[in-house]
Structures are given as structure tokens and as C-alpha cells.
């Protein structure tokens, strides 16, 4: 026996007591010489912002290429 098709998503009514779903925050924009912190590598300095959205970051002992978006990276 087949199951009936599921209904499409319901529209959000302005008077709904549940409110709108949370909006995603805008992605952080990085520029050369921005100080950043990374959960694994620690404090670093942005060296280059590449066209594909990746960053080259100098963490002192090493330089790392990190693709964006990266949840472990935050601007200071």
C-alpha cells in the first residue's frame, strides 16, 4: 500500500505565534592584515584573500590556506 504524498511546506503567516525562522547571519568579510583566531591553529594574521573566497593566514609557525565559510575561524 502506498503512502499519500506529503503536503508542501506551509506559508509563514505574519500573525503566527511561532515567529519567523532565524535568519542566517551574513558571512564575515576578511581583508589583508586582519587578526583572526582559529580553534586549531590559534592566533593568526590574514595575508591574502583569494578570488575563490579562500584565505592565506600566517599563524606564526605555519601558513595555512582556509576555504570559507569556516566555522572555526573568527575575526578579532
C-alpha positions as CSV (number, residue, x, y, z in Angstrom):
1,X,0.0,0.0,0.0
2,X,1.4,3.4,-1.0
3,X,1.6,6.4,1.3
4,X,-0.2,9.6,0.3
5,X,2.1,12.4,-0.9
6,X,3.3,14.8,1.8
7,X,1.9,18.3,1.8
8,X,4.1,21.2,0.7
9,X,5.7,23.5,3.3
10,X,3.3,25.8,5.0
11,X,3.5,29.5,4.4
12,X,4.6,31.7,7.3
13,X,1.7,33.9,8.5
14,X,2.6,37.4,9.9
15,X,0.3,36.7,12.9
16,X,1.8,33.3,13.7
17,X,2.8,33.0,17.4
18,X,5.8,30.9,16.4
19,X,7.6,33.7,14.5
20,X,9.9,33.6,11.6
21,X,12.7,31.2,11.4
22,X,16.0,32.7,12.4
23,X,17.9,34.4,9.6
24,X,21.4,33.3,8.9
25,X,24.0,35.9,9.8
26,X,25.9,37.5,6.9
27,X,29.3,35.8,6.2
28,X,32.3,37.6,7.7
29,X,34.4,39.6,5.3
30,X,38.1,39.4,5.7
31,X,40.8,41.7,4.5
32,X,44.6,41.5,4.5
33,X,46.1,42.3,7.9
34,X,43.0,41.3,9.8
35,X,43.8,39.5,13.0
36,X,41.9,36.2,13.3
37,X,41.7,33.2,15.7
38,X,41.2,29.6,14.7
39,X,40.1,26.8,17.1
40,X,43.0,24.5,15.9
41,X,45.8,26.9,14.9
42,X,45.3,29.8,17.3
43,X,46.0,33.5,16.6
44,X,46.9,34.5,13.0
45,X,47.1,37.3,10.5
46,X,45.4,37.3,7.1
47,X,48.0,37.5,4.4
48,X,45.9,37.1,1.2
49,X,42.2,37.0,0.3
50,X,41.9,34.9,-2.9
51,X,39.1,35.3,-5.6
52,X,37.6,31.9,-4.7
53,X,36.9,33.0,-1.2
54,X,39.8,31.2,0.5
55,X,42.3,32.9,2.8
56,X,46.0,32.5,3.3
57,X,46.7,33.0,7.1
58,X,50.0,33.3,8.9
59,X,49.8,31.5,12.2
60,X,53.5,32.2,13.1
61,X,54.9,28.7,12.7
62,X,53.0,28.0,9.5
63,X,50.9,29.5,6.8
64,X,47.5,27.8,6.2
65,X,45.0,28.1,3.3
66,X,41.5,28.1,4.7
67,X,38.4,27.9,2.5
68,X,35.4,30.0,3.5
69,X,33.0,29.7,5.2
70,X,34.8,28.2,8.2
71,X,33.0,27.9,11.5
72,X,36.3,27.5,13.4
73,X,37.6,31.0,12.2
74,X,36.7,34.3,13.8
75,X,37.8,37.8,13.2
76,X,39.2,39.7,16.3
